[in-house]
Amino acid sequence: MTGLQIDRRQMFAGGLLAAGAATAGPSAAAAKPGFLWGTAGAAYQIEGGNVASDVWTLEHLKPTLFAEPSGDADDVYNRIDEDLALAASLGFNAHRLSIEWARIEPEPGQISNAALAYYRRVLETCRRRGLSPVVTFNHYTVPRWFAAAGGFDTAEGIAPFVRYCELVTRHMGDQIAVAATFNEPNVNALLSWTPLLQKMAPMIGGMRKAVQTATGAPRWSSPMLGDFRVQQPIMIAAHARAYDAIKAASGGRFPVGVTLSLNDDKPAGDDMTGVEAKRAQVLTPWLAAPGDLVGIQNYTESVVGPASDLPNAPGVEVTQMDYPFAPRALEAVIRLVASRTKRPIYVTENGVATEDDTRRIAFIREAVRGVQACLADGLDVRGYLHWSLLDNWEWTSGYRPKFGLVAVDRTTFKRTPKPSAAYFGQIARTGRVV
């Protein structure tokens, strides 16, 4: 398994690019009061040194699915003030971040007051810089002790997660603007439709057994390696209880939901059977869960057969993640979700992995036009958060894929904004797409 370049999103299957660009009035989004324009990041991918997290253990297994270890990542833990100042200077009014549970509770019941103070300071700095904090309580990673005890493979994992969410809310809920309990808790269901993941199932099972043997924890289960058929109902229950706990601890002062990973799914022909079956696994259960909002995370589109996504069509432009370059997919996904729920929608992730920043600019242009078309039609979309502010560690693919508006030197950690940063900043300040 050593050296395989496999990412949670890289395993998405692709399809044909949609024809025709969405169009809308240039100031549609700007006319919506309180619309959030910003960027996103996840603690484990950018902070560095998250040694108490389950993924730190997984990436150091021999052999491993991970191309390279996360190590210092972007050293954001020590440079967060610099990064938030940069985000604000670009013209954004929001920033999405996650809180690393393993820093807060490195051992069961052992609470780090220093970590709580750190994340509170991050949120206060966001506020001071004019950035509304969009907080994710769990972005894939969990404490090692939680994974060793069975994680979300067992209902026993619900109570520790709820206690963590309540603790964080009591300590810093007054600073949060928008929150999600989980980041993409549906991603394993989505990936189960990809041919690559279907072929890799034995390999992933082998990694589960390897970590159980290496740690001496026969129940070890990481969310990234989980079977969604086991984990999804438990995570929905954990979300529901955490939702109630967060609302109670905060006095209901901010909206809470989940973020969902969704492709623009198209049938291979006229038969929608496969598409509807996929949506029944990936989307429907989470729309039935409690929440004040839906976070949409879209990167591409898929052509769906009766039982799986189909391989990329010949000649389709693909990103560094090997799925289709499809900025227009976002509009279709927003319209799908809006047709199935009355909850407000936030685009909590949307972006492209490429070394060619001109393609990133083109991607942003078309994706935001799609958002504005939805706004012009009266859909309740309340924000667009681009993934990501910084080039970062992209899970099993390591540091090769470049999603960031800002480049990061791997040795000195120097930040260098790309032209796309200025381009998206101009959209954020004016609401106009040029």
MARDO-724476 format. One record per residue: residue in one letter; x, y, z of N, C-alpha, C, O in turn. Coordinates in steps of 0.2 Angstrom, whole numbers, plus 5000, padded with zeros to 4 digits. Layout:
<atoms>
aXYZXYZXYZXYZ ...
</atoms>
This chain:
<atoms>
m500449945000500050005000500450065000500250124999 t501150065001501550125002501550154995501650124990 g501550224996501550264990500950274986500950314981 l500450244988499750254984499550324985499550354990 q499350354979499050424980498350424980497950434974 i498050414986497250404986497050454991497250454997 d496550494989496250544993495550534994495150504989 r495150564999494450555000494050584994493550554992 r494350634991494050664985494250644979493950634974 q494950614979495250594973494850534970494950514964 m494550494975494150434973493450454970493150404968 f493350514969492650524965492750504958493250524955 a492250474955492350464948492050524944491650564947 g492250534938492050594934491550584929491250524929 g491450634925490950624919491050684914491550714914 l490550694910490550744905490450814908490050814912 l490850854905490750924907490050954905489850934899 a489650994909489051014907489151074902489651104901 a488651074897488651124892488351184894487751184897 g488651244893488251314894488451334901488351304906 a488651394901488851424908488251464911487851484907 a488251464918487651494921487851574920488451594921 t487351604920487351684920486951714925486351684926 a487151774927486651804932486951884932487451894929 g486551924935486651994936487351994940487451954945 p487752044938488452044941488452064949488852044952 s487852094951487852114958487352074962487152094968 a487152014960486551974963486751964970486351974975 a487351934971487551914978487651974983487551974989 a487952024980488152084984487452114987487452154992 a486852104983486252134985485952094991485452124994 k486252044993486052004999486352025005486952005006 p486052055010486352075016486652015020486351965021 g487252025023487551975027487851915023488051865026 f487851915017488151865013488851855015489251905015 l489051795016489751775018490251755012490051715008 w490751795011491251785006491951765010492151805015 g492251705009492851695012493151625010493051605005 t493551605014493951545013493851495019493551505024 a494151435018494051385022494751345024495251345019 g494751315029495351265031495151225036494651235040 a495551165037495451115042496051105046496551105044 a495951105053496451105058497051055056497651075056 y496850995055497350945054497750955048498350935047 q497450985043497750995036498251055036498751055032 i498151095041498551155041498951175047499451205047 e498751145053499051175059499751145060500251175062 g499851075059500451045060500451015067500151045072 g500750955068500950925075500350905078500350905085 n499850875075499250855078499350785080498950735078 v499850765085500050705086499550655090499650595090 a499050685093498550655097497950625093497550595096 s497950645087497450625082497450565079498050535078 d496950525077496950465074497350465068497650415066 v497250515064497550515057498350515058498750485053 w498650545063499350545064499550475065500150455062 t499150435068499350365069499350325062499750285060 l498750335058498750305052499250325047499450285043 e499450385047499950405041500650385043501050385039 h500750365049501450335051501450255051501950235054 l500950225049500950155049501350135043501550175038 k501650075044502050045038501849975037501849935041 p501549965030501450015025500850065027500450045031 t500750115022500250165024499950185017500250175012 l499350205017498950235011499150305010499050335005 f499550335015499650405014500350415010500850385012 a500350465006500950475002501550505006502050495004 e501350545011501850575015501550595021500950615021 p501950605027501650625033501450705033501750735029 s500950725037500750795038501350835041501450895039 g501650805046502250845049501950915052501550915056 d502350965050502251035052501651065048501451115050 a501351025043500851055039501051125037501651135034 d500651175037500751245036500951285042501051345041 d501051255047501251285054500751335056500951395059 v500151325054499651375055499551385063499351445065 y499651335067499551335074499951395077499751425082 n500551405074500951465076500951525072501251575073 r500551525066500551575062499751605060499651635055 i499351585065498651595063498451675063498051695059 d498851715067498751785066498951815059498551855057 e499451795057499651815050499151795045499051835040 d498951735045498451705040497751745041497551755035 l497551755046496951795047496951865045496551895042 a497551895046497651965044497651965036497452005033 l498051915033498051905026497351895023497151935018 a496951855026496251845023495851905024495451925019 a495951945029495552005030495752055025495352095022 s496452055023496752105019496452095012496452145008 l496352035010496052015003495352035002495152034996 g494952055007494352085007493752035009493152045008 f493951975012493451925014493151955021493351995025 n492451925022492151945028491951885032491651885037 a492251825030492151765034492751715033493151725028 h492751675038493351615037493051555041492851555047 r493151495037492951435040493551395043494051395039 l493451375049493951335052493751275056493151275058 s494151235058493951175062494351175069494851205069 i494051145074494351135080494551065081494151025080 e495151055083495450985083495250955090495550975095 w494850915090494550885096495150855100495150855106 a495650825097496250795100496650845104497050825108 r496650905102497050955105496650975112496950985117 i495950975111495550995117495550935122495550955128 e495550875120495450815124495950765122495750715119 p496550775124497050725121497050655124497250605121 e496750645130496550585133495850595136495650645138 p495550535137494850545139494750575146495050555151 g494350635146494250675152494750725153494750765158 q495350715150495850765151495850825146495950825140 i495550885149495450935145496050985145496251005151 s496251015139496751055139496451125139496151155134 n496551165145496351235145496751275140496451325138 a497351255139497751295134497451295127497451345124 a497251235125496951225119496351265118496151295113 l495951255123495251295123495451375122495051405119 a495951395126496151465126496351485119496251535116 y496751435116497051455109496451465104496451515100 y495951415104495451415099494951475100494751505096 r494951495107494551555108494851615105494551665102 r495551615106495951675103495851675096495851735093 v495851625093495751615085495151655083495051695079 l494551635087493951655085493851735086493551775083 e494151755092494151825094494551865088494351925087 t495151835086495551865081495151875074495151925071 c494751825073494351825067493851885068493751925063 r493551895073493051945074493352015074493152055071 r493952015077494352085077494552105070494552155068 r494652055065494852065058494252075054494352085048 g493652065057493052075052492852015049492452015044 l493051955051492951885048492451855053492551835058 s491851835050491351795054491651725054491751695049 p491751695060491951625061491451575059490951575063 v491551535055491151475053491551415055492051395053 v491251385061491651335064491351265063490751255063 t491851215062491651145061491951115067492551115069 f491551075071491751045077492150985076492550965080 n492050945070492450885069492550885061492050875057 h493150885059493350885052493750825051494350825050 y493450765050493650695049494050665055493950605057 t494550705058494950675063494650675070494250715072 v494850625074494650615081495250595085495750575083 p495150605092495750585096495850505095495450465094 r496550495096496750425096496350375101496150325099 w496250405107495850365112495150345109494850295111 f494850395106494150385104494150335098493750285098 a494650335093494650285088494750215091494550165089 a495250215096495450145099494850115102494750055103 a494350155105493750135108493250115104492650085106 g493350125097492850105092492550155088492150145083 g492650225090492450285087491750285085491350265090 f491550295079490850305077490550235075490050235071 d490950185076490750115074490250095080489850045079 t490250125085489850105091489450165094489650215094 a488850145096488450205099488750235106488550285108 e489250195108489650225114490050285113490250315117 g490150295106490550355104490150415104490350475103 i489450415105489050475104489150515110489250575109 a489150495116489150535122489850575122489750635124 p490350545121491050585121491050645116491250695118 f490750625110490750685105490250735108490450795107 v489650725110489250775113489550815118489450875118 r489850785123490150815128490750865126490750925128 y491050845121491550885118491250945114491451005116 c490750935111490350995107490151045113490151105112 e489851015118489551065123490051105126490051165128 l490651065128491251105131491451155127491551215129 v491551145120491851195116491351255116491551315116 t490751245115490251295115490151335121490151395121 r490251305127490251345133490851395133490751445136 h491451375131492051415131492051465126492451515127 m491751455120491851505115491251515110491351545105 g490651485112490151495108489851565107489551575102 d490051615111489951685110490251715104490051765102 q490751675102491151705096490951675089491151695084 i490651615089490451585083489851615080489351635083 a489951615073489451645069488951595066488351605065 v489251535063488951485060489351425062489951425062 a488951365063489351305065489051245061488451235059 a489451195061489351125058489551075063490151085066 t489151025065489450975069489950935066490550925069 f489850905060490250865056490450895049490050935046 n491050885047491250895040491150835036491450785037 e490750845031490650785026490550715029490850675027 p490050715034489950645037489650595032489550535033 n489450615026489150575021489750555016489550515011 v490350575017490850565011490950485010491050475004 n490950445015491050375014490550345010490650295006 a489950365011489350345007489450365000489350324995 l489650424999489750454992490350414988490250394983 l490850404992491450364989491350294988491650264984 s490850264991490650194990490350184983490350124981 w490250234979489950234973490550234968490450224962 t491150254970491650264965492050194963492150154968 p492150184957492450114955493150104959493350054961 l493550164960494150154963494150134970494450084972 l493650164974493550134981493350064981493450034986 q492850054977492649984977493149934976493149874979 k493649944971494249904970494649904976495049854978 m494749964980495149964986494949944992495249944997 a494249924992493949904999494349855003494449855009 p494649794999495149755003495749785006495949775012 m496049835002496549865005496449915011496849915016 i495849945011495649985016495549945022495649955028 g495149885021495049835027495749815029495749805035 g496249805025496849785028497249835032497549825037 m497149895030497349955034497049955041497349965046 r496349945041496049945048496349885052496449895058 k496449825049496749775053497449795055497649775061 a497849825051498549845053498549895059498949885063 v498149945059498149985064497849955071498149975076 q497349915070497149875076497749835079497749825085 t498149805075498649765077499249805080499449785085 a499349855076499949905078499749935085500249945089 t499149955086498949995092498749945098498649965104 g498649885096498349835101497649855103497449835109 a497249885099496649905100496149875095496049905089 p495849815096495549775091494849815089494549785084 r494649865092494049895090494149965086493749995084 w494849975085495050045082494650055076494550015071 s494350115076493950135070494050205069493850245073 s494350225063494450295061493850315056493650275052 p493550375057493050395052493250385045492850375041 m493850405043494150395036494150325034494050315028 l494150275038494150205036493550175037493450115036 g493050205039492450175041491950155036491950175030 d491550105038490950085033490350125035490150125040 f490150165030489650205031488950175033488550205036 r488850115031488250075033488250065041487750055044 v488850065044488850055051488850125054488550135059 q489350165052489450235055488850285054488750325058 q488550285048488150345046487550345051487450405054 p487150295053486650305058486850325065486550365068 i487450305067487750325073487950395073487850435078 m488250415067488450485067487850535066487850595068 i487350515063486650555063486450565070486250615072 a486450505074486250515081486650555085486450595089 a487350555083487850595087487650675085487750715089 h487550685079487450755076486750775080486750835082 a486250735080485650765083485750775090485450835092 r486050735094486150755101486650815102486550855106 a487150815098487650875098487250935096487450995099 y486850935091486450995089486051025095486151085096 d485750975099485350995105485851025110485651075113 a486350995111486851015116487151085114487251135119 i487351095108487651165106487151215106487251275109 k486451205104485951255105485851275112485751335113 a485851225116485651235123486251275126486151325130 a486851255125487451285128487551355126487851405129 s487351375120487451435116486851485117486851545115 g486251455120485651495120485351505113484951545112 g485551465108485351465101485551525098485151555093 r486151555099486351615096486651615089486751665086 f486751555087487051545080486751475077486551435081 p486651475070486351415067486851365067487451375067 v486651305067487051245067486751195062486151185061 g487251155058487051105054487551055052487951045057 v487551035046488150985044488351015037487951045034 t488950995035489151005028489150935025489350885028 l488950935018488850875015489250885008489250935005 s489650825007490050825001489550794995489250734996 l489450834990488950814985489250834978489550884976 n489250784973489350794966488750814962488250794965 d488850844957488250854952488250784948488550774944 d487750744951487650674948487150674942486650704942 k487450644937487050644930486950564928487450524929 p486350554926486350484923486750464917486850514913 a486950404916487250394910486850394903487050404898 g486150384904485650394899485050424902485150484905 d484450394900483850424903483650394910483150424913 d483950344912483750304918484050334924484650344925 m483650364928483850394934483950354940484050374946 t483850284939483850234945484450244949484450244955 g485050244946485750244949485750314953486050314959 v485650364950485650434953485250434959485450464964 e484650414959484150414964484350374970484350384976 a484650314968484950264973485550294977485550294983 k485950334973486550364976486250424981486550424987 r485850464979485550514983485250494989485250524994 a484950434989484550404994485050385000484950385006 q485650364998486250355003486650415005486750415011 v486750455000487250515002486850575004487150615009 l486250595002485950655004485350645008485350685013 t484850605007484250605010484250595018483950625021 p484650545020484750535027484950595031484650615037 w485350635028485650695032485150755031485150795036 l484750755026484250815026483650795031483350845033 a483650735033483050715038483350725045482950725050 a483950745046484250755052484150825054483950865050 p484150845061483950915063484550955061485050935060 g484351025060484851075058484551135056483951135054 d484951185056484651255054484951275047484651325045 l485351235045485651255038485951185035485951135038 v486151195029486451145025487051175022487051225018 g487651145024488251165020488451125014488451055015 i488551155009488651115002489451115001489751175001 q489751054999490451054998490451014991490350954991 n490651054986490551024979491251044975491451094976 y491450994972492151004968492050974961492450994956 t491550934959491550904953490850874951490350884955 e490850844946490250804944490350734942490950714941 s489850694942489950624941489350594936488850614936 v489550544932489050514928488950444932489450414933 v488350434933488150374938487750324934487250334930 g488050264934487750204932487250174937487150204942 p487050114935486550084940486850064947486450074952 a487450054947487750034954488350064956488650064961 s488650114951489250144953489350204948489050214943 d489750254950489950304945490350274940490650224940 l490350314934490750284928491350324928491450374930 p491850294925492550324924492450384920492050404916 n492950434921493050494917492950474909493250434907 a492550514906492550514899493150534895493550574898 p493350504890494050524886494050594885493450624882 g494550634886494650704884494350754889494450814887 v494050734894493850774899494450804903494850774905 e494450874904494950904908494850884915494350884918 v495450864918495350834925495850884929496350914927 t495750884936496150914940496650874943496750814941 q497050904948497650864951497350804955497650754957 m496650804956496350754960496050694955495750654958 d496150704949495950664944495150654943494950604941 y494850714945494150714943493950774939494450814938 p493450774935493350824930493350894933493050914939 f493650944929493551014931492851034929492651044923 a492451054934491751064933491451114938491151104942 p491651184936491451234941490651244941490351264945 r490351224935489651234934489251184939488651194939 a489651134941489251084945488951114951488451084954 l489251164954489051194960488351214960487951204964 e488151254955487451274954486951224954486451224957 a487151164950486651114950486551084957485951064958 v487051074961487051044967486651094972486251064976 i486751154972486351204976485651194974485151194978 r485451194968484751184966484451124968483851124970 l484851064968484551004970484351004977483850994980 v484851034982484751034989484151084990483751064995 a484151144987483651184988482951154986482451174989 s482951114982482251084980482051024985481451004985 r482451014990482350954995482350985002482150945006 t482451045003482451075010482351145009482451185005 k482051175015481951245015482451275019482451335021 r482951245022483451265026483951315022484051305016 p484151365025484651405021485251365019485451315023 i485651385014486151345011486851395011486751455010 y487351365014488051395014488451355009488451285010 v488851375005489351345001489951345006490251395006 t490051285009490651285014491251265011491851275014 e491251235005491851215001491751214994491251184992 n492151244990492151234983492851264980493051314982 g493151224976493851244974494051194969493751144967 v494751204967495051154962495751144964496151194966 a496051084963496751074963497051084957496951044952 t497551134956497851144950498451184951498451224956 e499051174947499551214948499451274943499851324944 d499051274939498851334934498351374937497751364937 d498651434940498151474943497651514939497151534941 t497751514932497251544928496651494927496151524927 r496751434928496151384928495851394935495251384935 r496151414941495851424947495351484946494851484948 i495651534943495251594942494651584938494051604939 a494751544932494151524928493651484932493051494931 f493851444937493451394941493051444945492451434946 i493351494949493051534953492451574949491951584952 r492651604944492251644940491551604938491051634940 e491651544936491051504934490651484940490051484940 a491051464945490651434951490251494954489651484956 v490551554955490151614958489651634953489051654956 r489751634947489151644943488551604944487951624944 g488751534945488151494947487851504953487251504954 v488251524958487951554965487451614964486951614966 q487751654960487351714958486651704954486151734956 a486651654950486051634946485551604951484951614951 c485851564956485351544961485051594966484451594967 l485451644967485251704971484751744967484151764970 a484851754961484351794957483751754956483151784955 d483651684957483051654957482751644964482251604964 g483051674969482751684975482951624980482551614985 l483451584978483651524982483951554988484351604988 d483951524994484151555001484851535002485051485006 v485351564998486051544998486351605002486251665001 r486751585008486951635012487751645012487951685016 g488151605009488851615009489151575004488951525002 y489751595002490251554997490951555000491251615001 l491151505003491851495006492251445002492151395001 h492751474999493251444994493751394998493951415003 w493851334995494351294998494951294993494851274987 s495451324996495651345002496051405002496251434997 l496151435008496551495009497251475007497551505003 l497551425010498251405009498251335005497851295006 d498851325001498951254999499151215006499451245010 n498851155006498951125012499051045011499051025005 w499051005016499150935016498450905014498050915018 e498450875009497850845006497750775007497750735003 w497750755014497550685016498050635013498650645013 t497850585010498250535007498650555001499150525000 s498450614998498850634992499450684994499850704990 g499550695001500050735003500050805001499450835001 y500650834999500650904998500650924990500750974988 r500550874986500550884979499950924976500150974973 p499350904978498850944975498851014978498951024984 k498651064974498751134976497951164975497751184970 f497651174981497051204981497051274983496551314983 g497551304986497551364989497551424985497851424979 l497351484987497351544985498051574986498351624983 v498351544991499051564994499551504994499351454997 a500051514991500651464991500951464997501051525000 v501251405000501651405006502251365004502251315002 d502851405006503451375005503551315010503451325016 r503751255008503751195012504351205017504351165022 t504851245016505351245021505351305026505451305032 t505151365023505151425027504451445029504351485034 f503951415026503251425027503051495025502451525027 k503451525021503251595018502551585014502551545010 r502151635015501551635012501551685006501851745006 t501351665000501351704994500651704990500551654987 p500351754991499651754987499751744980500151774977 k499251704977499251694970498751744967498451784970 p498851754960498351804957497651784959497151834959 s497451724959496751704961496551734968495951744969 a497051744972496851774979496551844978496051864981 a496951884974496651954972496051954968495551994970 y495951904964495351904960494751884964494251914964 f494851834968494251814973494151874978493551884980 g494651904980494551954985494152014982493752044985 q494252024975493852084972493152064972492752104972 i493051994970492251974970491951984977491452014978 a492351964982492151974989491952044991491452064995 r492352094989492252164990491752194986491352234989 t491652174980491152204976490552164974490052194972 g490552104975490052054973489952054965489452024963 r490452074962490452074954490952024952491552014954 v490751984947491151944943491351964936490951984932 v492051974935492251994929492651944925492951954920 
</atoms>
